[in-house]
Amino acid sequence: MTPILEFTNISRSYKRGVPVLDGVSFSVVPGEVLGLLGRNGAGKTTLLRIAMGMLYPQGGTVRVFGLSPTDEPVAVKKRVGYVAEDQILPGRLKIAELIDFHRYLFAQWNDALERQLLDRFGLNPSSKIRQLSKGEARQVALLCAVCHRPELLILDEPAGGLDPVARREFLETSIQLLNREGTSILFSSHHMPDVERIGGRVILLDKGKVRLDRELDELREEVCMAILPRASAADASAIEKIPGCLGVRLVLDGWHAVFNDSPEVVRRKLREKLRVHEVRCVSLPLEELFIELVGRDRKEVALA
Amino acid sequence: MDLFVNPSGELSLYRQIMRQITDAIAGGRLKPGDKLASHRELSEQLVIAPLTVKKAYDELEALGFIETQRGRGTFVCASLPRTNPANQHDQLREAARRLLSQAYLAGLRFSDVEKLLKNADRELTGPAVKSTPGEKVKA
């Protein structure tokens, strides 16, 4: 399938010699829901802004529907919806006025969808934006981002600061758009259960690079973590060099080693390479996997 | 039929859906010829990606439990797949042994296990699924 969004070898830094993105490549195909993960500062927002043509990549290329978002911003923005992490909406306007403004920008604005969403979110069009709660403001931003029926929806941290009910409503709306309009979704999130719920594939950014790019089902079924006594390896690199190892972390008295293999294969490899028998292997929920892959070693530290 | 999913559960979402549908077929809550919710309906009810529902349905179709009739929808197959009975018998005996050993280690008696089995039977064949925490919807 032709990708609708394609990053090729993207690099970008804000300070000379300190790359935020360092050769990032992946693509999104139609109908896909892709969750973008990474620690704070991992470059998620930078990457999404590059896709929107709001930032130039310093290296590499980005194509949205085959077009460059900086060379053809209008053609691209017509077909993309975007909700920024801290969407700043003009507080003095009424909801209706903000919607009018968007309707004026987009010839293909869908009035029926607009009414449905106002109704679902229980928003009063004559309310001033300033008087909205955080959740309501995000719902307005989502409404403004989707009523022109974009083919690609880019959401930067859609769950940020929302209560569970508002978050679920936000997800429900996204899923419905995906179904009705065939919209693909690229969203960044720190909220792993949301990612596990609606995501099909996840990308983990770490130190400017794509650390992981897998289907969620595969992560759950084909990736596992071995817990080894500290004495079984002299240092992390002894484990890291075993084929299929995705990451090793020292946690108090043991090694946590994540492998791209089933438990049986991991046990066999560890027997052959490290002569360790009776290894405990566990499958990891996304949150734990995230911590194992991008977390730091954990040592005994007494808090004063 | 009631379906629920728990994104943080042991099984991946598509396997949770597969298991619940095969459970319903096994218990007779879904009968041959019954119509299932469409990809779209189920994905909106459960608030999960439609591709996840598609994956569950595709696997169930490959296993011979359900079939898609173009333009009409997805149905439980009229004749359900039967695995080799001799094979199945060995597996079930092994599963029964494991169940009993776990129960005895936990200090239960045989009569307790019988009660457990009766409860499980009610859950499987009864009208409503008793759900573990998670979403519950009509499917």
Interface residues (C-beta under 8 A of the other chain):
Chain A: G31 E32 V33 R168 L171 E172 I175 Q176 L178 N179 P193 D194 E196 R197 I198 G199 G200 L216 D217 R220 E221 S283 P285
Chain B: V5 P7 S8 E10 L11 S12 L13 Y14 R15 R40 S43 E44 V47 I48 A49 P50 L51 T52 K55
